[in-house]
Amino acid sequence: MAMHKILALFLVLILVSGCNQSEDVHIKNLNGKWNKKTEQKFDFEISDAGHPKNIIFVVRNNNDYPYSNLRLIVNFLNTKSGKKTVDTLNYVMAEPNGKWLGKGFGETKEILFLYKPDYKFPENGKYSIGIIQAMRNDNLPGIEDIGIKIETAKAKP
């Protein structure tokens, strides 16, 4: 009986670790206040540039967030080549009736915003993504966490 439990636990661990190999998630806690001058920087390494990736932003907000959208300035840097791109983005956070998009129980909701779908990194190496909030507030309330998720894109049939 104990051997069956150990074997079942071992299989679960293998499945869980196998699922995480194709994605990389980085989250920064902002404690509900994001200063306009504070860039949230995420450094990561790509070792399989031959496989396209989805780059996704993870945003967790609470009911103190005063807007239905979120504007971001994104600095995307290939540290090896020094090539930098800057994007200004606008994401919808709520339905017209004010209901938050995303998932979660209670006051905090998590929403995923697709930044670069099927992105093919030019080469293996180190990259950096910096995110700055571009809203009216110097200290933007209601954003609990900001992050990036990099996952291997699914092959298209």
N, C-alpha and C positions, 0 to 999 in steps of 0.2 A: 504493500500500500504506500509506504513512504517513498519507494523507488518511483512509483507512478507520479507522485507529486513533484519530485525532483525533476523527472523527465519533462513533465508538463511546464514547469517553471523555466527550464532550459529552453524549450521550444518557444515559449513566449518571449524570452529575452532575445533569441535569435531573430524572431519576426520583428520585434520592436527596433532592434539595432539595424536590421536590414532596411526597414522603411525610412530611417533617418539618413542613410548614406547619400541620397539624391537631393537633399535639401539642407540649407544652411540658414539659420535664423539668428539675427542679432537684434536685441531689444534694449532700449535705454529708458529708464524711469525718469519722468519729468515732474513727478509729484503734483500734477495738476496745474503747472504754470510753466509756460515756454517763453523765454525771453527772445525778442526779435533779433538780437545781436548774437545769440548763441547758436552756432551751427552744431547740429548733431551729426557727428562723423562716425562712419562705419568702415573699417578696414577689413578686407577679406582677400583670400587667395583663390585663384581658379587654377585647377590642375588638369582639367579636361576640356579645354577650349573648343575641341572639335564637336562637342555636344551643345546645342542651343539651350539657353536658360531663360526662365521667366524671372524677372526681377520685380518683386512685389513689395509695396510699402504696407506695414502693419501699423494701424493707428488705434489706440484705445482712448476713448473719450468718456466723460461723465456728463451729467446734466448741467454742470456749470458752463459747458461750452456754449458761447452765445450766438453762434452762426450755424447756417445750414450747409456751409461749404468750407473747404480748407484750401488755401493757396500756399504753394510751396515753391521755393527756388532750390533746384537740385544741381549740385556740382559733382560731376562724374569724372573721375581721374584714373587713367592708366599710369601707375607710378613708374613703370619701366620706360615708356615712351614719352611721358610727360604730357600726353594729349588729354585735354580737359574739354568737356562739353558742359554747357549750362542750359537747363530747362526750367521754364516757368510753367507750373501745373496748377490746375484747379480741379478739385475733387468734390463731389456732392456727398454730404454727410447725413442728410435727412430728407425725408419725403416732404412734399409741399405742405402736408398737414402737421409737420413738426416731428413726426415719429422718426427716431434714429434708425439709420440703416446699420447693418452689421449684426453680430450675434453676441449674446451674453445675457446673464441673469442680473437683475438688479439695476443699479445705476450705471455701471460701466459696460460699454459696448465695444466690441472689437470689429474693425472693418479692414478688409484687404483691398488695396488699390493697385491695379496692374500698372507698373511703370514701363517696363520694356518686355513685351512678350516675344518669345522665340529669339532672344538676343544671342548672337554669336560673338563671343568675346574674341578679339583679334589674335590673342596669344595667351598662353599660360602665364601666370604671374600675379602680382599684387595690384589690387584695385582699391579705390576709395570712393565712397559716396557720402557727400555732405548734404544735409537737409536743413534749410532755414525756413521758418514760418514767415509768410508774407501777408499777414493780416493787418488790420488797423491797430491792434493792441501792441504796445511795447512788451507787455507781459500777458501772453495769451492764456486765459484760464480754461480749465476743463480738459486739457490733453494730459492723460495719465502717462502714456508710454508712446514712443515712436520707434519703429524698427524697420529692418529690411529682411526679406526672405528671398533666398536664391534657390530655385529648384530646377532640376533638369526638366526641360519641356518634353511633353509627350510627343512621340513620333506621330506625324499625320499620315493617315492611310493613303 
